[in-house]
Amino acid sequence: MKILGIGNAIVDVICKVDDDFLSKNNLNKGSMKLIFDQFEFEKLLNNLKIEKTVSGGSVANSIVGLSQLGNKVGFIGKISDDKFGIKYEEGLNKEKVNFLYTKKKEVLPTGTCLILVTPDSERTMCTYLGTASQINGDDIDTKAVEESEIIFLEGYLWDEGEPKKAFDKAINHSNKTAMSLSDPFCVDRHKIHFLELVKNKLNIVFANEAEIMSLIDAKNFNEVISFGKQIKKHLIVTRGDKGAISILNNEIIEVGVKKNLKIVDLTGAGDLFASGFLHGYINDFSHKECLEKGTEMSSKIIQQIGARI
């Protein structure tokens, strides 16, 4: 297997809302809010019109993108044997992703993410992790990890306790490890641990500009470049309308964004950028070509609703 993704198995529920809805529910535009109460989550969803429902999760989206590009890939994520769990598994199987988790009836339901898309195409997420947050070392298929060229992890999955054990087990048995920092919320919550991972345990790191600057408390982007050179890991940073940059040792490569796009939804932009970059990486593209493929994939996804092409 080329790449094995390990992440939160979340069913995405996509709805269009106006800015007033975010204000009334104390939601910060463009951020991800964790909801720990299932009833609170259901109350939020009650009066909304659902545009689309699809099996998702950040790394799962990236893995599906890699499969669509013709790569042999797999995914591990914890689901329950319930309505959403069945839908989740069916969604990955349809996309020819090897789903390496045997679902069973869990105490908590399958995780769900409410993706609220405002008229400016920005997405605000409310996530009820459900059983996805209960992933542990026993859920990690060691053989699958060892037989994969790269494992791809997400910051959303990391947490103290059992998820950390799952992370550590996967990294310890991997040939090469990539990770997305996922969200400024995750970085702020786990800054010390993420910094240790980035410096000492990961080979490839994906981040947007806000995430990496928060991680290292940078005052400007030149500090990010200096950090990238020092850690001697492959750091890939997306910078919105400034394009994307690859930093590896003293090699710095930048590409711009594609012009004249009809942007309708930014959901999945980072996920599909990672798909394109990793596709290039495992197929021996140059670093510039990897960035260009990532940009191509993210450009496609933001011109449609949802995080799947």
N, C-alpha and C positions, 0 to 999 in steps of 0.2 A: 504494500500500500504506500502511495506517495505521501499523503498527509492525513493525519488523524486529528480531528478536532475534539476538544473536550470543553464543554461549556454548559450554560443553563439551557435546559430544554423548555422553551417558552412558546406558548401559542400567542401569536400577535393578533390583536383585535384593533383594526384601524378605523378611526372615526374622524370626520371633519368637524371642527369647532371654531368659534370666533374667540377673539381675545378676552371678551367678557367672561366666557366660561372659565378660562384660566384664572382670571382675577377672583371670581366668585369662589373658586375652589382652592385658592391660595397656592397655585402652581406656578413655578418659575419657567417661563418659556425657554425651550431648548434644553431643559435639564431632565434628569431621570429621578423620579421619586419612588422610593420603596414603600409599599403598603403592606403592613403586617397582618391586617384584619381582613379576612375574606369578605365579611359583610360590608365593610367600608368600600372595598373594591367594587362589589356588586352594586352598591348604591350609586357610585360614580358612573357606572356603565348604564344604569337603568333607563335614562331618558335620551340616550344617544342613538343615532342611526349608524349602524355598522356598515362601513364601506367594503371591508374585506376581512376575512379571517384566514390566517395561514400559519403553519408551523414555523417558528422562528427562533430567536435567540441570536446574539451577535456572531459567535463563531459558527453556529449552524448555518447562518446566512452565507458566511464566507465559504464554508465547505460546499454548500449547494452551488455557489458560483464556480468553484473549482471543478465540480463534477460536470457542470454545463460546458466547461471549457475542455472536457475530455479527459480529466485526470481521475485516477483511481483513488477514492477517498473514503474515509469512515468518520463516524461521529459517536461520542459517548455523552449521554445526558440522561438524568434521572427523571422518569415520568411515572405516573400512576396508571393502573389499568382502569381508566374512566373514559368518558366521552372525549375529552380533549386529548388524553393520552393516546387513544386509538387514532384520532385525527393526526396527531403529531407523527406517529410512526408511519402512517400511510403517506404523509407528505414527503418524508425523507426517502421512503422506498420508491416513490414515484420519480424522484429526482436521481435515482441510482446511487444513493449514498448508503454505504454499509452501516446500518444502525446497530452498534455493538452494545445494546442494553436490552435485557429481558424484562419487560414491564410486569409488575405485579400490583396487587391492591395495596396502596400505601395509606398511612394515616392522613396525610395531607393530599389535596388534589394536585393535578398537573398544573404547573405554573402558567400564568397568563400575563401578557403585557398589553396595556391599553395605550395605543399610540394616537395622540391627539394632534391632528394636522391643522394649523391655522392658515388663513388666507395668504400669508407671506411664504408658505411652503415649509416653514419651520416645524419641527416635530418635538412634542413634549411627551415624555413617557411616564406612565404610572404602572409599576410592576408589582404583582403579587407572585412571589417566587414559588409558593406552595412547596411541593416535594423536591423541586429542583435544588433548593437550598440545602437539602439534606444529603447531598452527594458525599460519599466517603471512600476510603481506600478500597473497600471491597467491590465498589462499582467500577474500578479501573481494570480493564483487561490488559494485564501485563504483557502478554504475548503480542497483542495488537500494537501496543506501544513500541515494543522492541522491533517489530517488523515494519514499522513506519519510518520513512526517511526523516520526517519532521512531525512533531506534535504542535498543535496550535491551541493556546489557552486564552481565556479572556479574563480581564480584571473583574468583571461582574461576578465571576464565580468564586473569587477568593474571599475567604472569611476565616476567622479563628475557628479552631475545633476541627470537625470532620472534613469540611471542604479543604482546609489547609493540608490535611493528611492525604487527600486525593491529589492535590497539586504536587506535593512532595514526591509521592509515589510515581506519578506520571513523569516528572522531571528526572528523577533518579534512574528510570529505566529507558529514557529517551536517547535517541542518537543526536538529535538537534531539537531545540525548543524555541518556538516563536510565541509571542504574547502581545495582545492588544491591551493598552491601559484602560480602554473602554469609555471612561467618562470622568470629568473633573470631580464629580461626587465620589467616585471610587478612589481616585488619587488622594483627595483630601482625607478620606476616611482611613486609608491604609498606607499613608505616605512612607513611613519608615520601612514597612515590609516590601512595598513595591520598589523602593530604591535599592533595597538589598537584592531583590530578584533581578532588577535591571543590571546592576553592577556585577553580580556574581553567578547567576544561574541561567540567564537567558542568552540565546544566540542572536535572535532577531526581535526587535521591539517596534511595535506600531503605536503611534500616538498622534493626536492632533496638537496644534500649537499650544492651546490652553492647557492641555493635560501635561505636556512635558515641562512647560514653564512652571506650572504649579508643583510638579514633582521635585524640581531642583530649586524652587524659589528664585527663578531667574528674573532679572529686572529688564532684560532685553534678549532678543533672539541670538545675538552673538554669544551669549553665555550658554545657550543650548548647543550651538556648534562646538564650542570649546569642550563642553561636557561629552558630546558625542565622540569627539576625537580621543578623549581621555579613557573612556570605558572600553574601547577596543571591541565593541559589539556593533552589530548592524542596526542602526537607528534610522527609522523611516518616519518622517513627520509630514502630515498633511496640514496645509496652511490656508485653507479656504481659497479666496480669489488670488492668493499669492502662489498657488500651485503646491508642489510637494518637493521634499528634499530627502536625499539618502546620504547618510554619514557613516563611513566605515574607515576607521583609522584616520588617515589624512585625505582620504578621497571623499570629496563633496560633490554631489551631482544634483542639479535642480531641473524641474520641468514646470511649465506653465499650465494653466487650466485651458480647457476647450472653450471656445467662444460661441456666442449666439445659441445657447441652450434654452429650451423652454422648460424651466424648472417648475415642477409641481409638488415635489415631496422630497425632502432631504433624508428621509428614513433609509438607512442601509448604505449611505454614501461611503462611510469608513469601512463597513463590512466588505463591500464589493471592491473597494480599492485594495484591501488586503488580498482578496481573491485574485485580482489581476496581477498584483506584485508577486505573490507566491507562485502563481502559474508560471510567470517568467523565471522565477528563481529556480524552480525544480526542473525547468526545461532549458536551463543554461543560457538564458537571455543575459545581455549586459545589464548593469545596474540601471542605466538610463532607459533601456527597453522595458525593464521591470516597472519603473515609475510610470512610463507611458502606458503600459497595459493596465496598471492600477487606475490611472486617470481615465482611460477609455471606459473601464467597467463602472467606475463611480459616475461618470457622465451619463451613461445609459440609465442607471437606476434612478437618478434624481429627476428624470423626465417622465416618470410614471408613479403611480401610487404603490407603496409597499416596498419591501426589501428583497424581492425575488424577481429576476428577469424572466 
